[in-house]
Amino acid sequence: MVDIIFISKQTINGDFNHLFCYPLNRGGFMKIGITNKELIDIYRKRDYSFEVVELESFDDDLISTVDGIVAGRLSNEQIDRAIKLKHIFIPFTGKNGFDLEYVDKLGIEISTSSAHAKYVAERALSLALSILGKITYYDSELRENRWGDRNFSTRVSWNSLSNLKVGLYGYGSIGKILHSYIKPFTEDVVIYSRTFKDHVINVESVEELFDVTDIVFICVPLNEETEGSINRSILSRNKGRYLVNIARGKVVDEDSLYEALRDGFLKGYASDVWYQYPSRDNPIISPSKYDLTKFNVVMTPHCGGFADDSQTLRFVDTLNKIEEYKKNSK
């Protein structure tokens, strides 16, 4: 019986730059690297059969000892240093914090959590109701004691979701829940997804989705296929549409978005996801290179998954996925 294995790990360039040995793990991986203190606290309060290695950061030398890791973003260099790494657990849905081609060529698996999908779907609906109902406009006007000519023919009216045909671009966990939230307003909903879905009305292309709807919700993951898929040719097909984005900013081409708002092809845009994000070195930054505030736009700072208990929900779901994976690896 073999108890020790020796492995040389090949990089994406074909070089064998790691030679290491470790005990053969017949019960699935045992050590999980975690940096988040709250996640570690949840782990300590529950009965899990895997071991957690507390990492100060993803540059910690201990990363070389772990078989799995909980992370939302890793560089290729950090992955190379995790010489035993078999599985990455992302405590949310997006995989865009990784070089997926590199991860795949190394044979590393990835799991995500959609436990907070109901909250992101709720944020999508709230954004839509805000942009259609002109909530931010009415609020800012009334703060200046302006009542919008409410008793006159010149009053500013708003639009109702119940009067619109709705399109869902993507029909994963978030899209399905969002669909259930929209049903009390309207049954007039069509879907465009990679595969046809049962018990819904499907269309065959993004172009068709935009041709037949008044408001489109973007719910797809960001990948090579979807990045920039909402572009100038899509947005200029007809005027007067609303667009809601709770996927990733770059699904919508930034230049095309600005032009569509400027030229009136989009009647309104509401988004929780953006093109530019703050960093430690630059904590104050515009969400776009363009000034979108002069248009009918509602913006939130990528907080759709920040409901009161959503982080705990995602963390517990991630730990449970690790436990399930370990048990199924026996």
C-alpha positions in Angstrom: 0.0 0.0 0.0 1.3 3.4 -1.0 1.3 6.0 1.8 3.5 8.8 0.2 3.2 10.2 -3.3 5.7 12.4 -5.2 4.3 14.9 -7.6 5.9 17.4 -10.0 3.4 20.1 -10.8 3.3 21.4 -14.4 2.7 25.1 -15.0 0.6 26.4 -17.9 3.9 27.0 -19.9 4.8 23.3 -19.6 7.6 23.8 -17.0 7.8 21.4 -14.1 8.7 23.9 -11.3 7.5 22.1 -8.2 8.6 18.8 -6.7 7.0 17.8 -3.5 5.7 14.9 -1.5 2.8 14.4 0.9 0.7 11.5 2.4 -1.8 10.0 0.1 -5.2 11.4 1.2 -7.8 8.6 0.7 -10.6 10.4 2.4 -10.5 13.5 0.2 -8.5 16.6 1.0 -8.2 17.4 4.7 -6.8 20.9 4.9 -8.6 24.0 3.8 -7.0 27.4 3.7 -9.1 30.3 4.9 -8.3 33.9 5.5 -11.7 35.3 6.6 -12.0 35.5 10.4 -15.8 35.3 10.4 -15.7 32.2 8.3 -13.2 30.6 10.6 -15.4 31.5 13.6 -18.4 29.8 12.0 -16.2 26.7 11.3 -15.1 26.5 15.0 -18.7 26.6 16.2 -19.8 23.6 14.0 -18.8 20.0 13.7 -16.9 19.6 10.4 -14.5 16.7 9.6 -12.0 18.7 7.7 -9.1 20.8 9.1 -8.8 24.5 8.6 -5.5 26.2 8.1 -5.8 29.9 9.1 -3.9 32.0 6.5 -2.8 35.6 7.2 -3.2 36.3 3.5 -3.0 34.3 0.3 0.7 35.1 0.3 1.1 33.2 3.5 3.7 30.4 3.2 1.1 28.0 4.7 -0.7 28.1 1.4 1.6 25.4 0.2 0.1 23.0 2.8 -3.6 23.2 1.9 -5.6 20.9 -0.4 -8.5 23.3 -0.8 -8.9 27.0 -0.3 -11.8 29.5 0.2 -11.1 32.5 -1.9 -12.8 34.9 -4.3 -9.7 35.9 -6.1 -6.2 34.4 -6.6 -3.4 35.3 -8.9 -1.7 32.5 -10.9 1.4 33.1 -8.8 -0.5 32.4 -5.6 -2.0 29.3 -7.2 1.5 28.1 -8.1 2.5 28.4 -4.5 -0.4 26.3 -3.4 1.3 23.2 -4.6 -1.3 20.7 -3.2 -4.3 22.6 -4.3 -7.1 20.5 -5.7 -10.2 22.6 -5.1 -11.2 26.3 -4.8 -14.4 27.2 -3.0 -15.7 30.6 -3.9 -18.2 32.0 -1.2 -20.3 33.7 -3.9 -21.3 33.1 -7.6 -18.7 35.0 -9.6 -15.6 33.2 -11.0 -14.0 36.3 -12.6 -11.4 36.6 -9.9 -9.5 33.7 -11.4 -7.7 32.9 -14.6 -10.1 30.0 -15.4 -8.0 28.6 -18.3 -5.0 28.4 -16.0 -7.0 26.8 -13.2 -8.5 24.3 -15.6 -5.2 23.3 -17.1 -3.9 22.5 -13.6 -6.8 20.3 -13.0 -8.1 22.4 -10.0 -11.9 22.3 -9.5 -14.0 25.3 -8.5 -17.2 25.4 -6.5 -19.3 28.5 -5.9 -22.2 29.5 -3.6 -25.5 30.8 -4.7 -27.0 30.8 -1.2 -27.6 34.5 -1.4 -29.3 34.4 -4.8 -32.7 35.4 -3.3 -31.1 38.7 -2.1 -29.5 39.5 -5.4 -32.8 38.8 -7.2 -34.6 41.1 -4.7 -32.0 43.8 -5.4 -32.7 43.4 -9.2 -36.4 43.8 -8.6 -35.9 46.9 -6.4 -33.6 48.5 -9.0 -36.3 47.9 -11.6 -39.0 49.4 -9.5 -36.8 52.4 -8.7 -35.9 53.2 -12.2 -39.4 52.7 -13.6 -41.1 54.4 -10.6 -38.6 57.4 -10.7 -38.1 56.9 -7.0 -34.7 58.7 -6.9 -36.1 61.5 -9.0 -39.1 62.1 -6.9 -37.0 61.9 -3.7 -34.4 64.4 -4.9 -37.1 66.8 -6.0 -39.1 66.7 -2.8 -35.9 67.2 -0.8 -35.8 70.6 -2.6 -39.6 71.1 -1.8 -40.5 70.6 -5.5 -43.7 68.5 -5.9 -43.4 67.7 -9.6 -46.6 69.6 -10.6 -48.5 66.7 -9.1 -52.0 68.3 -9.6 -51.4 69.5 -13.2 -51.2 68.1 -16.7 -47.4 68.8 -16.6 -46.9 66.4 -13.7 -44.1 63.8 -14.1 -45.5 60.3 -14.4 -43.9 57.0 -13.9 -44.0 53.6 -15.5 -45.3 50.3 -14.1 -43.6 46.9 -14.4 -47.1 45.4 -14.9 -47.3 47.3 -18.3 -44.1 45.9 -19.7 -42.8 42.8 -21.4 -39.9 41.5 -19.4 -36.7 39.7 -20.6 -34.3 37.7 -18.5 -30.8 37.3 -19.9 -29.7 34.2 -18.0 -31.7 31.7 -16.0 -29.6 30.3 -13.3 -30.3 30.5 -9.6 -30.8 34.3 -9.6 -32.8 34.4 -12.8 -35.2 31.7 -11.6 -35.9 33.4 -8.3 -36.2 36.8 -10.0 -38.8 35.3 -12.3 -40.8 34.2 -9.3 -40.6 37.8 -7.9 -41.8 39.3 -11.2 -44.8 37.0 -11.6 -47.1 39.0 -9.3 -46.6 42.0 -11.6 -46.7 40.3 -15.0 -46.7 36.8 -16.7 -45.3 38.4 -19.9 -41.7 37.1 -19.4 -39.3 35.6 -21.9 -35.9 34.0 -21.3 -32.6 33.8 -23.2 -30.2 31.3 -21.7 -27.5 28.9 -23.0 -29.9 26.1 -23.0 -33.7 26.1 -23.5 -35.5 25.9 -20.1 -38.7 24.0 -19.4 -42.0 25.7 -18.4 -40.9 29.2 -19.6 -41.0 31.1 -22.9 -37.6 30.9 -24.5 -36.1 33.0 -27.3 -33.1 31.9 -29.5 -30.8 34.9 -29.2 -29.9 38.0 -27.3 -31.0 40.0 -30.4 -34.5 38.4 -30.2 -34.7 39.0 -26.5 -34.1 42.7 -27.0 -36.4 42.9 -30.0 -39.5 41.6 -28.1 -39.1 43.1 -24.6 -39.4 46.5 -22.9 -37.1 45.8 -19.9 -34.2 43.3 -19.7 -32.6 41.9 -16.6 -29.0 40.7 -17.0 -28.4 37.7 -14.8 -25.6 35.8 -16.6 -22.1 35.1 -15.3 -19.2 37.0 -16.8 -17.1 34.9 -19.2 -15.7 35.0 -22.7 -19.1 34.4 -24.2 -21.0 37.1 -22.2 -18.4 39.8 -21.8 -19.5 42.8 -24.0 -22.4 40.7 -25.3 -24.7 43.7 -24.7 -23.1 46.0 -27.2 -23.9 48.8 -29.6 -25.7 46.6 -32.1 -27.9 45.2 -29.4 -28.7 48.4 -27.6 -29.5 50.4 -30.8 -32.1 47.9 -32.1 -34.9 50.1 -30.9 -35.6 53.0 -28.5 -37.2 53.3 -25.1 -36.0 50.1 -23.3 -35.0 49.8 -19.7 -32.0 47.7 -18.7 -31.2 46.3 -15.2 -27.8 44.7 -14.5 -27.1 42.5 -11.4 -24.6 40.3 -13.2 -21.2 42.0 -13.9 -20.6 45.4 -15.3 -18.6 44.2 -18.3 -21.4 42.1 -19.7 -22.6 45.5 -21.0 -20.0 47.2 -23.2 -19.2 50.5 -21.4 -18.9 52.7 -24.5 -22.1 51.3 -25.9 -24.0 51.9 -22.6 -23.0 55.5 -22.6 -24.0 56.0 -26.2 -27.3 54.3 -25.7 -28.2 56.5 -22.8 -26.9 59.7 -24.6 -28.8 58.9 -27.8 -32.1 57.8 -26.1 -32.0 54.2 -27.0 -32.1 53.3 -23.3 -34.9 55.0 -21.4 -33.2 54.0 -18.1 -30.4 51.9 -16.7 -30.2 50.5 -13.2 -27.2 48.6 -12.0 -25.5 47.1 -8.9 -22.3 46.1 -10.9 -19.7 48.3 -12.5 -16.5 48.9 -14.5 -14.3 50.5 -11.9 -14.0 49.6 -8.3 -12.2 51.1 -5.3 -8.9 49.8 -4.0 -6.8 50.5 -1.0 -4.7 52.9 -3.0 -7.7 54.5 -4.7 -10.7 54.2 -2.3 -12.7 57.0 -4.1 -13.5 56.2 -7.7 -16.3 56.7 -10.2 -18.1 53.4 -11.1 -17.6 54.3 -14.8 -15.2 56.3 -16.9 -18.3 58.2 -18.1 -20.5 60.6 -16.1 -23.8 58.6 -16.0 -25.5 60.8 -13.4 -27.0 63.1 -16.0 -29.1 60.3 -17.3 -32.0 58.3 -15.9 -29.7 55.9 -14.0 -30.0 54.3 -10.6 -26.7 53.0 -9.1 -25.9 50.9 -6.1 -22.3 49.9 -5.1 -22.4 46.1 -5.8 -24.2 45.4 -2.6 -27.0 43.1 -3.8 -25.7 40.3 -1.7 -25.2 42.4 1.4 -28.5 41.7 3.1 -28.3 41.4 6.9 -27.7 37.7 7.1 -26.5 36.9 3.6 -22.8 36.6 4.4 -23.4 34.1 7.2 -25.7 32.2 4.8 -23.0 32.1 2.1 -20.3 31.1 4.6 -22.3 28.2 6.0 -23.2 27.1 2.5 -19.5 27.1 1.5 -18.4 25.1 4.6 -21.2 22.6 3.9 -20.0 22.2 0.3 -16.5 21.5 1.6 -17.9 18.9 4.0 -20.0 17.3 1.2 -17.1 17.3 -1.2 -14.8 15.6 1.3 -17.4 12.9 2.1 -18.0 12.2 -1.6 -14.3 11.9 -2.2 -13.9 8.9 0.0 
